[in-house]
Structure formats: C-alpha cells, structure tokens
Amino acid sequence: MKKAPKPLPSFATEAEERAFWESHDTAGYVDWSKAVVARFPNLKPITKRISLHLPVGLLEQIKIAANQRDVPYQSLIKMWLAEKVEKA
C-alpha cells in the first residue's frame, strides 16, 4: 500500500519554492503514478537578438543559398548553426 503524499508547503515567492525543490525530492510530495504527459504545442522557444558581423561576400553567398532554398537567410543561418551544434 502506498503512502499518501506529503502536503506541499506554501511558498511566499518563486525563489523560495525553487530553493525548496533544489534540496528536496519530489517523491514524497507527488504521486507520479497519476502523472500525465503534458503537451504545449504553441510554445515558442525564447530567442535573443545578437549582432553578427560577416564579410560581405559570405553574407551574399548565404543569401544566394537561402534564395535557392526559398527561405529567409536568417532562418538558413539558424538551421545551419543548429545542425552544426547538434553534430558537435
């Protein structure tokens, strides 16, 4: 027979809750047998704008490659970077 989960303490701030969970295991507080998969299909990854200086010739080559693939050149750069990072 399983024990009933411990009641969750109340937290005044998110920082207080974060500190609690950094030092406690969820096993005593959550009945994971009742967990369900959550899907968030409309979430978009957080992005951050950066400034990148490229030689003009390189940028023109990227724009040509992007045009051949019918995608914006910034998107093509992101795709290439993601592929490279995934392989690393």
C-alpha positions in Angstrom: 0.0 0.0 0.0 1.4 3.4 -1.0 1.7 6.2 1.5 -0.3 9.4 0.8 1.9 12.2 -0.5 3.1 14.8 2.0 1.2 18.1 1.7 3.1 20.7 -0.3 4.3 23.6 1.8 3.2 27.1 0.8 5.8 29.5 -0.6 5.8 33.2 -0.5 8.0 33.6 -3.6 9.1 31.6 -6.6 12.7 31.9 -5.3 11.6 30.3 -2.0 9.9 27.4 -3.9 13.0 27.0 -6.2 15.2 26.7 -3.1 12.9 24.1 -1.6 12.9 21.9 -4.6 16.7 22.2 -5.0 17.0 20.5 -1.7 14.0 18.1 -1.6 13.0 15.1 -3.7 9.5 15.2 -5.3 8.9 11.5 -4.5 7.4 12.2 -1.1 5.3 15.1 -2.3 3.9 13.9 -5.7 2.2 10.7 -6.7 3.9 10.2 -10.0 1.7 7.2 -10.9 -1.1 9.7 -11.6 1.1 11.9 -13.8 0.0 12.5 -17.4 2.0 13.8 -20.4 1.6 17.5 -20.9 1.8 19.0 -24.4 2.4 22.6 -25.1 2.2 22.8 -28.9 2.0 26.6 -29.1 5.1 27.4 -27.1 7.8 29.1 -29.0 11.5 29.0 -27.9 12.8 32.1 -26.3 15.1 33.9 -28.7 17.7 36.6 -28.2 18.8 39.1 -30.8 22.5 39.2 -31.5 24.7 41.3 -33.7 26.9 39.3 -36.1 29.4 40.9 -38.4 30.1 38.9 -41.5 32.2 39.6 -44.6 30.0 41.0 -47.3 31.0 38.1 -49.7 30.0 35.5 -47.2 26.7 37.2 -46.5 25.9 37.3 -50.2 26.7 33.6 -50.6 24.4 32.8 -47.7 21.6 35.0 -49.3 22.0 33.1 -52.6 21.8 29.7 -50.8 18.8 30.9 -48.9 17.1 32.1 -52.1 17.7 28.8 -53.8 16.0 27.1 -50.8 13.2 29.7 -50.7 13.9 30.5 -47.0 14.9 33.8 -45.3 18.7 34.0 -45.0 18.4 34.5 -41.2 16.4 31.2 -41.0 19.0 29.4 -43.0 21.8 30.6 -40.8 19.9 29.4 -37.7 19.3 26.0 -39.4 23.0 25.6 -40.2 24.0 26.6 -36.7 21.6 24.2 -35.2 22.9 21.3 -37.4 26.5 22.1 -36.5 25.8 22.3 -32.8 23.8 19.0 -32.9 26.8 17.2 -34.5 29.3 18.6 -32.0 
